[in-house]
Amino acid sequence: MVKRIHVTYHLKAGEEHRETVERVHDFHANKCPVYRSIYTSIDITTEFVLES
């Protein structure tokens, strides 16, 4: 049984885009139908890494 999922997004973007990436990262999960269907039963965490 899956209890936790951790996703790391590796984004090709420079530091000048960090503010936009952080803003989008804060709300993107609620727009995902898969996330919305399983988040109450599986602990889902995300992070991003900027790669230039």
C-alpha distance matrix in Angstrom:
0.0 3.8 6.3 9.4 11.5 15.0 17.7 21.1 23.9 26.8 29.7 33.2 35.3 37.9 38.1 40.3 37.4 35.2 36.1 35.2 31.9 31.0 32.1 30.0 26.9 27.3 26.9 25.3 21.8 23.3 24.9 21.7 20.6 17.0 16.8 18.5 16.2 12.8 14.3 14.4 10.7 9.7 12.2 14.1 17.1 19.8 22.9 25.8 28.2 31.6 33.0 36.7
3.8 0.0 3.8 5.9 7.7 11.3 13.9 17.4 20.2 23.2 26.1 29.6 31.6 34.2 34.3 36.6 33.6 31.4 32.3 31.5 28.1 27.3 28.4 26.4 23.2 23.7 23.5 21.8 18.4 20.2 21.8 18.7 18.1 14.5 13.8 15.9 14.2 10.7 11.7 12.5 9.2 7.0 9.1 10.5 13.4 16.0 19.1 22.0 24.5 27.9 29.5 33.1
6.3 3.8 0.0 3.8 7.1 10.4 13.6 17.1 20.0 23.2 26.0 29.7 31.3 33.6 33.3 35.5 32.7 30.1 30.9 30.3 27.1 25.7 26.9 25.3 22.0 21.9 22.0 21.0 17.4 19.1 21.3 18.7 18.4 15.1 13.5 15.4 14.2 10.4 10.2 10.6 7.5 5.0 6.2 8.7 11.5 14.6 17.8 21.1 23.8 27.3 29.2 32.9
9.4 5.9 3.8 0.0 3.8 6.7 10.1 13.4 16.5 19.6 22.5 26.1 27.7 29.9 29.6 31.9 29.1 26.5 27.4 26.9 23.6 22.3 23.7 22.2 18.7 18.9 19.4 18.3 15.0 17.3 19.5 17.0 17.4 14.3 12.2 14.7 14.4 10.7 9.7 11.1 9.1 5.5 4.6 5.8 8.0 11.0 14.1 17.4 20.0 23.5 25.6 29.2
11.5 7.7 7.1 3.8 0.0 3.8 6.6 10.1 13.0 16.2 19.0 22.6 24.3 26.7 26.7 28.9 26.1 23.7 24.8 24.1 20.7 19.8 21.4 19.5 16.1 16.9 17.4 15.8 12.8 15.6 17.3 14.7 15.6 12.4 10.6 13.7 13.8 10.6 9.8 12.4 11.0 7.2 6.2 4.8 6.4 8.4 11.5 14.4 17.0 20.4 22.3 25.9
15.0 11.3 10.4 6.7 3.8 0.0 3.8 6.7 10.0 13.0 15.9 19.5 21.1 23.3 23.2 25.6 22.9 20.5 21.8 21.4 17.8 17.0 19.0 17.4 13.8 15.0 16.2 14.7 12.4 15.7 17.3 15.1 16.9 14.2 12.0 15.3 16.2 13.4 12.0 14.9 14.1 10.4 8.3 5.8 4.8 5.6 8.0 10.9 13.4 16.9 18.9 22.5
17.7 13.9 13.6 10.1 6.6 3.8 0.0 3.8 6.4 9.7 12.4 16.0 17.8 20.3 20.6 22.8 20.0 18.0 19.6 18.8 15.1 14.9 17.0 15.0 11.7 13.7 14.7 12.6 11.1 14.7 15.7 13.5 15.8 13.4 11.7 15.2 16.6 14.4 13.3 16.7 16.4 12.9 11.2 7.8 6.4 4.7 6.4 8.3 10.8 14.0 15.9 19.4
21.1 17.4 17.1 13.4 10.1 6.7 3.8 0.0 3.8 6.3 9.4 12.9 14.6 16.9 17.3 19.8 17.3 15.3 17.4 16.9 13.1 13.3 16.0 14.4 11.1 13.7 15.4 13.4 12.9 16.7 17.3 15.7 18.5 16.5 14.8 18.3 19.9 18.0 16.7 20.1 20.1 16.5 14.4 11.1 8.7 5.7 4.9 5.4 7.2 10.5 12.2 15.9
23.9 20.2 20.0 16.5 13.0 10.0 6.4 3.8 0.0 3.8 6.0 9.7 11.4 14.2 15.0 17.2 14.4 13.0 15.3 14.3 10.5 11.7 14.2 12.2 9.6 12.9 14.3 11.9 12.4 16.2 16.1 14.8 17.9 16.6 15.2 18.6 20.5 19.3 18.2 21.8 22.1 18.8 17.0 13.4 11.1 7.6 6.2 4.5 6.1 8.4 10.0 13.4
26.8 23.2 23.2 19.6 16.2 13.0 9.7 6.3 3.8 0.0 3.8 6.7 9.1 11.8 13.2 15.8 13.5 12.6 15.6 14.8 11.3 13.0 15.9 14.2 12.2 15.7 17.3 15.0 16.0 19.6 19.3 18.1 21.3 20.0 18.9 22.3 24.2 23.0 21.9 25.6 25.8 22.4 20.5 17.0 14.5 11.0 8.8 5.9 4.9 6.1 6.6 10.0
29.7 26.1 26.0 22.5 19.0 15.9 12.4 9.4 6.0 3.8 0.0 3.8 5.7 8.9 10.9 12.8 10.3 10.2 13.2 12.1 8.9 11.6 14.1 12.4 11.4 15.1 16.5 14.4 16.2 19.5 18.7 18.2 21.6 21.0 19.9 23.0 25.3 24.6 23.5 27.1 27.8 24.6 22.8 19.1 16.6 12.9 10.5 7.0 6.1 5.0 5.7 8.1
33.2 29.6 29.7 26.1 22.6 19.5 16.0 12.9 9.7 6.7 3.8 0.0 3.8 7.0 10.0 11.7 9.9 10.9 14.2 13.1 10.8 13.9 16.2 14.8 14.4 18.1 19.5 17.4 19.6 22.8 21.7 21.3 24.7 24.3 23.5 26.4 28.7 28.2 27.2 30.8 31.5 28.4 26.5 22.9 20.4 16.6 14.1 10.4 8.6 6.0 4.7 5.3
35.3 31.6 31.3 27.7 24.3 21.1 17.8 14.6 11.4 9.1 5.7 3.8 0.0 3.8 6.7 7.9 6.3 7.9 11.1 10.3 8.8 11.9 14.2 13.5 13.7 17.0 18.7 17.2 19.9 22.7 21.8 22.1 25.7 25.7 24.5 27.1 29.8 29.4 28.0 31.6 32.7 29.6 27.5 23.9 21.1 17.3 14.5 10.8 9.1 5.7 5.9 5.3
37.9 34.2 33.6 29.9 26.7 23.3 20.3 16.9 14.2 11.8 8.9 7.0 3.8 0.0 3.8 5.3 5.7 7.2 10.6 10.9 10.2 12.7 15.1 15.3 15.5 18.4 20.5 19.7 22.4 25.2 24.5 25.1 28.8 28.8 27.4 29.9 32.7 32.2 30.5 33.9 35.1 32.1 29.7 26.1 23.1 19.4 16.2 12.6 10.4 6.7 6.9 5.2
38.1 34.3 33.3 29.6 26.7 23.2 20.6 17.3 15.0 13.2 10.9 10.0 6.7 3.8 0.0 3.8 5.3 5.2 8.4 10.0 9.6 11.1 13.7 14.8 14.9 17.2 19.8 19.6 22.3 24.9 24.8 25.6 29.4 29.5 27.6 29.9 32.9 32.3 30.1 33.4 34.7 31.7 29.0 25.7 22.4 18.9 15.5 12.3 10.5 7.3 8.8 8.1
40.3 36.6 35.5 31.9 28.9 25.6 22.8 19.8 17.2 15.8 12.8 11.7 7.9 5.3 3.8 0.0 3.8 5.7 7.5 8.7 9.7 11.5 13.2 14.5 15.5 17.5 19.7 19.8 22.9 25.1 24.7 26.0 29.8 30.3 28.5 30.5 33.7 33.5 31.4 34.5 36.2 33.5 30.9 27.5 24.4 20.9 17.8 14.8 13.5 10.3 11.8 10.5
37.4 33.6 32.7 29.1 26.1 22.9 20.0 17.3 14.4 13.5 10.3 9.9 6.3 5.7 5.3 3.8 0.0 3.8 5.6 5.5 6.2 8.7 10.2 10.9 12.1 14.4 16.3 16.1 19.3 21.5 20.9 22.2 26.0 26.6 24.9 26.9 30.1 30.0 28.0 31.3 33.0 30.4 28.0 24.5 21.6 18.1 15.3 12.3 11.8 8.9 11.0 10.6
35.2 31.4 30.1 26.5 23.7 20.5 18.0 15.3 13.0 12.6 10.2 10.9 7.9 7.2 5.2 5.7 3.8 0.0 3.8 5.5 5.1 6.0 8.5 10.0 10.2 12.2 14.8 15.0 17.8 20.1 20.2 21.4 25.2 25.6 23.4 25.4 28.7 28.2 25.9 29.0 30.7 28.0 25.3 22.0 18.8 15.5 12.6 9.9 9.7 7.8 10.8 11.4
36.1 32.3 30.9 27.4 24.8 21.8 19.6 17.4 15.3 15.6 13.2 14.2 11.1 10.6 8.4 7.5 5.6 3.8 0.0 3.8 5.5 5.2 6.2 8.7 9.8 10.8 13.2 14.3 17.3 19.0 19.2 21.1 24.8 25.6 23.3 24.8 28.2 28.1 25.6 28.4 30.6 28.2 25.6 22.4 19.4 16.5 14.1 12.2 12.9 11.4 14.6 15.1
35.2 31.5 30.3 26.9 24.1 21.4 18.8 16.9 14.3 14.8 12.1 13.1 10.3 10.9 10.0 8.7 5.5 5.5 3.8 0.0 3.8 5.5 5.1 6.2 8.4 10.0 11.5 11.9 15.4 16.9 16.5 18.5 22.2 23.3 21.4 22.8 26.2 26.5 24.3 27.4 29.5 27.4 25.1 21.7 19.2 16.1 14.2 12.1 13.3 11.7 14.7 15.2
31.9 28.1 27.1 23.6 20.7 17.8 15.1 13.1 10.5 11.3 8.9 10.8 8.8 10.2 9.6 9.7 6.2 5.1 5.5 3.8 0.0 3.8 5.5 5.2 5.9 8.6 10.4 10.1 13.2 15.4 15.2 16.5 20.3 20.8 18.9 20.8 24.0 23.9 21.8 25.1 26.9 24.4 22.1 18.7 16.0 12.6 10.6 8.4 9.9 8.9 12.1 13.4
31.0 27.3 25.7 22.3 19.8 17.0 14.9 13.3 11.7 13.0 11.6 13.9 11.9 12.7 11.1 11.5 8.7 6.0 5.2 5.5 3.8 0.0 3.8 5.5 5.0 6.2 9.1 10.0 12.6 14.6 15.3 16.8 20.5 21.0 18.4 20.0 23.4 23.0 20.5 23.4 25.4 23.0 20.4 17.3 14.4 11.5 9.6 8.5 10.6 10.6 14.2 16.0
32.1 28.4 26.9 23.7 21.4 19.0 17.0 16.0 14.2 15.9 14.1 16.2 14.2 15.1 13.7 13.2 10.2 8.5 6.2 5.1 5.5 3.8 0.0 3.8 5.5 5.3 7.1 8.8 11.9 13.0 13.5 15.7 19.4 20.5 18.0 19.0 22.6 22.8 20.3 23.0 25.5 23.6 21.3 18.2 15.9 13.4 12.4 11.7 14.1 13.9 17.4 18.8
30.0 26.4 25.3 22.2 19.5 17.4 15.0 14.4 12.2 14.2 12.4 14.8 13.5 15.3 14.8 14.5 10.9 10.0 8.7 6.2 5.2 5.5 3.8 0.0 3.8 5.4 5.6 5.8 9.3 10.7 10.5 12.5 16.2 17.4 15.3 16.6 20.1 20.5 18.4 21.5 23.8 21.9 20.0 16.7 14.8 12.1 11.7 10.9 13.5 13.5 16.7 18.3
26.9 23.2 22.0 18.7 16.1 13.8 11.7 11.1 9.6 12.2 11.4 14.4 13.7 15.5 14.9 15.5 12.1 10.2 9.8 8.4 5.9 5.0 5.5 3.8 0.0 3.8 5.6 5.4 7.7 10.1 10.8 11.9 15.6 16.0 13.5 15.2 18.6 18.3 16.0 19.2 21.2 18.9 16.7 13.4 11.1 8.4 8.0 8.0 11.2 12.2 15.5 17.8
27.3 23.7 21.9 18.9 16.9 15.0 13.7 13.7 12.9 15.7 15.1 18.1 17.0 18.4 17.2 17.5 14.4 12.2 10.8 10.0 8.6 6.2 5.3 5.4 3.8 0.0 3.8 6.2 7.8 9.1 10.8 12.5 15.9 16.6 13.6 14.6 18.2 18.0 15.2 17.8 20.3 18.5 16.1 13.3 11.3 9.7 9.9 10.8 14.1 15.3 18.9 21.1
26.9 23.5 22.0 19.4 17.4 16.2 14.7 15.4 14.3 17.3 16.5 19.5 18.7 20.5 19.8 19.7 16.3 14.8 13.2 11.5 10.4 9.1 7.1 5.6 5.6 3.8 0.0 3.8 5.7 5.9 7.3 9.7 13.0 14.3 11.7 12.1 15.8 16.3 13.9 16.6 19.3 18.0 16.4 13.6 12.6 11.3 12.4 13.3 16.7 17.7 21.0 23.2
25.3 21.8 21.0 18.3 15.8 14.7 12.6 13.4 11.9 15.0 14.4 17.4 17.2 19.7 19.6 19.8 16.1 15.0 14.3 11.9 10.1 10.0 8.8 5.8 5.4 6.2 3.8 0.0 3.8 5.5 5.4 6.9 10.6 11.7 9.7 10.9 14.3 14.9 13.3 16.5 18.7 17.1 15.9 12.7 12.0 10.2 11.6 12.1 15.5 16.6 19.5 21.7
21.8 18.4 17.4 15.0 12.8 12.4 11.1 12.9 12.4 16.0 16.2 19.6 19.9 22.4 22.3 22.9 19.3 17.8 17.3 15.4 13.2 12.6 11.9 9.3 7.7 7.8 5.7 3.8 0.0 3.8 5.3 5.3 8.4 8.9 6.2 7.6 10.9 11.2 9.5 12.8 14.9 13.4 12.5 9.4 9.6 8.9 11.4 12.9 16.6 18.4 21.2 23.9
23.3 20.2 19.1 17.3 15.6 15.7 14.7 16.7 16.2 19.6 19.5 22.8 22.7 25.2 24.9 25.1 21.5 20.1 19.0 16.9 15.4 14.6 13.0 10.7 10.1 9.1 5.9 5.5 3.8 0.0 3.8 5.5 7.7 9.4 7.0 6.3 10.1 11.3 9.7 12.3 15.1 14.5 14.0 11.7 12.5 12.4 14.9 16.4 20.1 21.7 24.6 27.1
24.9 21.8 21.3 19.5 17.3 17.3 15.7 17.3 16.1 19.3 18.7 21.7 21.8 24.5 24.8 24.7 20.9 20.2 19.2 16.5 15.2 15.3 13.5 10.5 10.8 10.8 7.3 5.4 5.3 3.8 0.0 3.8 6.4 9.1 8.1 7.8 11.1 13.0 12.3 15.1 17.6 16.9 16.8 14.2 14.9 14.1 16.2 17.1 20.5 21.6 24.2 26.3
21.7 18.7 18.7 17.0 14.7 15.1 13.5 15.7 14.8 18.1 18.2 21.3 22.1 25.1 25.6 26.0 22.2 21.4 21.1 18.5 16.5 16.8 15.7 12.5 11.9 12.5 9.7 6.9 5.3 5.5 3.8 0.0 3.8 5.5 5.3 6.3 8.8 10.4 10.5 13.7 15.5 14.6 15.0 12.3 13.5 12.9 15.6 16.6 19.9 21.4 23.7 26.1
20.6 18.1 18.4 17.4 15.6 16.9 15.8 18.5 17.9 21.3 21.6 24.7 25.7 28.8 29.4 29.8 26.0 25.2 24.8 22.2 20.3 20.5 19.4 16.2 15.6 15.9 13.0 10.6 8.4 7.7 6.4 3.8 0.0 3.8 5.5 5.1 6.2 8.9 10.1 12.8 14.4 14.2 15.5 13.5 15.6 15.7 18.7 20.0 23.4 25.0 27.1 29.6
17.0 14.5 15.1 14.3 12.4 14.2 13.4 16.5 16.6 20.0 21.0 24.3 25.7 28.8 29.5 30.3 26.6 25.6 25.6 23.3 20.8 21.0 20.5 17.4 16.0 16.6 14.3 11.7 8.9 9.4 9.1 5.5 3.8 0.0 3.8 5.5 5.2 6.5 8.4 11.4 12.1 11.3 13.0 11.1 13.6 14.1 17.4 19.0 22.2 24.3 26.3 29.1
16.8 13.8 13.5 12.2 10.6 12.0 11.7 14.8 15.2 18.9 19.9 23.5 24.5 27.4 27.6 28.5 24.9 23.4 23.3 21.4 18.9 18.4 18.0 15.3 13.5 13.6 11.7 9.7 6.2 7.0 8.1 5.3 5.5 3.8 0.0 3.8 5.5 5.5 5.5 9.0 10.3 9.3 10.1 8.0 10.4 11.3 14.7 16.8 20.3 22.6 25.0 28.0
18.5 15.9 15.4 14.7 13.7 15.3 15.2 18.3 18.6 22.3 23.0 26.4 27.1 29.9 29.9 30.5 26.9 25.4 24.8 22.8 20.8 20.0 19.0 16.6 15.2 14.6 12.1 10.9 7.6 6.3 7.8 6.3 5.1 5.5 3.8 0.0 3.8 5.7 5.7 8.0 10.3 10.6 11.7 10.5 13.1 14.2 17.6 19.8 23.4 25.6 28.1 30.9
16.2 14.2 14.2 14.4 13.8 16.2 16.6 19.9 20.5 24.2 25.3 28.7 29.8 32.7 32.9 33.7 30.1 28.7 28.2 26.2 24.0 23.4 22.6 20.1 18.6 18.2 15.8 14.3 10.9 10.1 11.1 8.8 6.2 5.2 5.5 3.8 0.0 3.8 6.2 7.6 8.8 9.8 12.1 11.6 14.8 16.4 20.0 22.2 25.7 28.1 30.4 33.3
12.8 10.7 10.4 10.7 10.6 13.4 14.4 18.0 19.3 23.0 24.6 28.2 29.4 32.2 32.3 33.5 30.0 28.2 28.1 26.5 23.9 23.0 22.8 20.5 18.3 18.0 16.3 14.9 11.2 11.3 13.0 10.4 8.9 6.5 5.5 5.7 3.8 0.0 3.8 5.6 5.6 6.0 8.7 8.7 12.3 14.5 18.2 20.9 24.3 27.0 29.3 32.5
14.3 11.7 10.2 9.7 9.8 12.0 13.3 16.7 18.2 21.9 23.5 27.2 28.0 30.5 30.1 31.4 28.0 25.9 25.6 24.3 21.8 20.5 20.3 18.4 16.0 15.2 13.9 13.3 9.5 9.7 12.3 10.5 10.1 8.4 5.5 5.7 6.2 3.8 0.0 3.8 5.5 5.2 6.3 6.4 9.7 12.3 16.0 18.9 22.5 25.3 27.9 31.2
14.4 12.5 10.6 11.1 12.4 14.9 16.7 20.1 21.8 25.6 27.1 30.8 31.6 33.9 33.4 34.5 31.3 29.0 28.4 27.4 25.1 23.4 23.0 21.5 19.2 17.8 16.6 16.5 12.8 12.3 15.1 13.7 12.8 11.4 9.0 8.0 7.6 5.6 3.8 0.0 3.8 6.0 7.5 9.2 12.5 15.5 19.1 22.3 25.8 28.7 31.4 34.7
10.7 9.2 7.5 9.1 11.0 14.1 16.4 20.1 22.1 25.8 27.8 31.5 32.7 35.1 34.7 36.2 33.0 30.7 30.6 29.5 26.9 25.4 25.5 23.8 21.2 20.3 19.3 18.7 14.9 15.1 17.6 15.5 14.4 12.1 10.3 10.3 8.8 5.6 5.5 3.8 0.0 3.8 6.8 9.3 12.9 16.1 19.8 23.0 26.3 29.5 31.9 35.4
9.7 7.0 5.0 5.5 7.2 10.4 12.9 16.5 18.8 22.4 24.6 28.4 29.6 32.1 31.7 33.5 30.4 28.0 28.2 27.4 24.4 23.0 23.6 21.9 18.9 18.5 18.0 17.1 13.4 14.5 16.9 14.6 14.2 11.3 9.3 10.6 9.8 6.0 5.2 6.0 3.8 0.0 3.8 6.0 9.7 12.9 16.5 19.8 22.9 26.2 28.5 32.0
12.2 9.1 6.2 4.6 6.2 8.3 11.2 14.4 17.0 20.5 22.8 26.5 27.5 29.7 29.0 30.9 28.0 25.3 25.6 25.1 22.1 20.4 21.3 20.0 16.7 16.1 16.4 15.9 12.5 14.0 16.8 15.0 15.5 13.0 10.1 11.7 12.1 8.7 6.3 7.5 6.8 3.8 0.0 3.8 6.7 10.3 13.7 17.2 20.4 23.7 26.3 29.8
14.1 10.5 8.7 5.8 4.8 5.8 7.8 11.1 13.4 17.0 19.1 22.9 23.9 26.1 25.7 27.5 24.5 22.0 22.4 21.7 18.7 17.3 18.2 16.7 13.4 13.3 13.6 12.7 9.4 11.7 14.2 12.3 13.5 11.1 8.0 10.5 11.6 8.7 6.4 9.2 9.3 6.0 3.8 0.0 3.8 6.9 10.5 13.8 17.1 20.3 22.8 26.3
17.1 13.4 11.5 8.0 6.4 4.8 6.4 8.7 11.1 14.5 16.6 20.4 21.1 23.1 22.4 24.4 21.6 18.8 19.4 19.2 16.0 14.4 15.9 14.8 11.1 11.3 12.6 12.0 9.6 12.5 14.9 13.5 15.6 13.6 10.4 13.1 14.8 12.3 9.7 12.5 12.9 9.7 6.7 3.8 0.0 3.8 7.1 10.6 13.9 17.2 19.9 23.4
19.8 16.0 14.6 11.0 8.4 5.6 4.7 5.7 7.6 11.0 12.9 16.6 17.3 19.4 18.9 20.9 18.1 15.5 16.5 16.1 12.6 11.5 13.4 12.1 8.4 9.7 11.3 10.2 8.9 12.4 14.1 12.9 15.7 14.1 11.3 14.2 16.4 14.5 12.3 15.5 16.1 12.9 10.3 6.9 3.8 0.0 3.8 7.0 10.4 13.5 16.3 19.7
22.9 19.1 17.8 14.1 11.5 8.0 6.4 4.9 6.2 8.8 10.5 14.1 14.5 16.2 15.5 17.8 15.3 12.6 14.1 14.2 10.6 9.6 12.4 11.7 8.0 9.9 12.4 11.6 11.4 14.9 16.2 15.6 18.7 17.4 14.7 17.6 20.0 18.2 16.0 19.1 19.8 16.5 13.7 10.5 7.1 3.8 0.0 3.8 7.0 10.2 13.1 16.5
25.8 22.0 21.1 17.4 14.4 10.9 8.3 5.4 4.5 5.9 7.0 10.4 10.8 12.6 12.3 14.8 12.3 9.9 12.2 12.1 8.4 8.5 11.7 10.9 8.0 10.8 13.3 12.1 12.9 16.4 17.1 16.6 20.0 19.0 16.8 19.8 22.2 20.9 18.9 22.3 23.0 19.8 17.2 13.8 10.6 7.0 3.8 0.0 3.8 6.5 9.6 12.9
28.2 24.5 23.8 20.0 17.0 13.4 10.8 7.2 6.1 4.9 6.1 8.6 9.1 10.4 10.5 13.5 11.8 9.7 12.9 13.3 9.9 10.6 14.1 13.5 11.2 14.1 16.7 15.5 16.6 20.1 20.5 19.9 23.4 22.2 20.3 23.4 25.7 24.3 22.5 25.8 26.3 22.9 20.4 17.1 13.9 10.4 7.0 3.8 0.0 3.8 6.3 9.8
31.6 27.9 27.3 23.5 20.4 16.9 14.0 10.5 8.4 6.1 5.0 6.0 5.7 6.7 7.3 10.3 8.9 7.8 11.4 11.7 8.9 10.6 13.9 13.5 12.2 15.3 17.7 16.6 18.4 21.7 21.6 21.4 25.0 24.3 22.6 25.6 28.1 27.0 25.3 28.7 29.5 26.2 23.7 20.3 17.2 13.5 10.2 6.5 3.8 0.0 3.8 6.5
33.0 29.5 29.2 25.6 22.3 18.9 15.9 12.2 10.0 6.6 5.7 4.7 5.9 6.9 8.8 11.8 11.0 10.8 14.6 14.7 12.1 14.2 17.4 16.7 15.5 18.9 21.0 19.5 21.2 24.6 24.2 23.7 27.1 26.3 25.0 28.1 30.4 29.3 27.9 31.4 31.9 28.5 26.3 22.8 19.9 16.3 13.1 9.6 6.3 3.8 0.0 3.8
36.7 33.1 32.9 29.2 25.9 22.5 19.4 15.9 13.4 10.0 8.1 5.3 5.3 5.2 8.1 10.5 10.6 11.4 15.1 15.2 13.4 16.0 18.8 18.3 17.8 21.1 23.2 21.7 23.9 27.1 26.3 26.1 29.6 29.1 28.0 30.9 33.3 32.5 31.2 34.7 35.4 32.0 29.8 26.3 23.4 19.7 16.5 12.9 9.8 6.5 3.8 0.0
